[in-house]
Structures are given as C-alpha cells and as structure tokens.
C-alpha cells in the first residue's frame, strides 16, 4: 500500500468484519523525535494471543479470503521505514494495531488522502462510532462520529446538503494539522 490512509482503510475493514462497533484511529507525528505512530484500536471480537503472530502471515486468514495481505504489508512498510508493528489483544475485547515509522526515512509512506478515508468510513458505516485523532507536535484534532451525529440529529444523512456540510467539517478540521 502506498500510504498510511490505505492501511487505515484496510484495518478498519478488518475491524468491521470482526464485529467492531467502535474504532479509534490515532496518527501521531513527533518531528522532534522523528517518528510517526499509527494506532488503531477496536472493540471487535479480538483475536486469541496465540494467533497474533500468525495473522501477520499473508497466507493465514480468519476470513473467507485465501490470503490477508493488509497486516503483512503494514509490517513490511513500517520495518522498511525503520519502524515496527505491534499487535495486542485488549482485555476488554478487540485489538490494538500499532505501527511506527521513522519520519525522515526515505521509505516512510505519506499520510495520503486521509480526509477522503475518514469521510468514506463515516458515510459507509453510519452505525459505527469512528474516532480519528491526529497529532502533529503540539497541534491536535479529533473527529468523532458521535459528535457529528449529535450535531445533525434529525437531519436526513442522505440529504445532499447535510452530507456536504459534514464533508466540509471533516475537510476543515483536517486542514488544521495538514498546515503544520
């Protein structure tokens, strides 16, 4: 995968297949420490600790597909950029996926079209509580679909104007950190 936003989309799809109703994605960049950390936490059915190493293998899958390349590619991209991948079963259920990348490494993937990814996740999964958080040094933004849903309570989510307003809100919020 060419960028972080595509990894996010892939892992969110895995979380949804695992029955997640809440997914939190955090992207943290520290220029001082020269690191980008991607964390994706869900409340899906989780995975047994004994399978954590296996699910990184592209030829092992718990789904109907014959292969599962997403986590293997994320691990490869993280390691190529001087970082690592960590998977952790959560005691409350669900899974934590944490990848790190050295920011100044030539192979560090760009963040990509994160605003499109966030909008696609939101509109494709209206029942999902999706939280996206991005921190660049001291600037932080947070988009929480519960807050958006409360703000448009009673409005038709399929209405063109409502959708346009939500898209504009997401774009404007993400511009705050994009301009760092």
Secondary structure, 3 states (H helix, E strand, C coil): CCEHHHHHHHHHHHHHHCCCCEEEEEEEEECCCCEEEEEEEECCCCCCHHHCCHHHCCCCCCCCCCCCCHHHHHHHHHHHCCCEEEEEECCCCCEEEEEEEECCCCCCCECCCHHHHHHHHHHHCCCCEEEEEEEECCEEEEEEHHHHHHHCCCCCCCCHHHHHHHHHHHHHHHHHHHCC
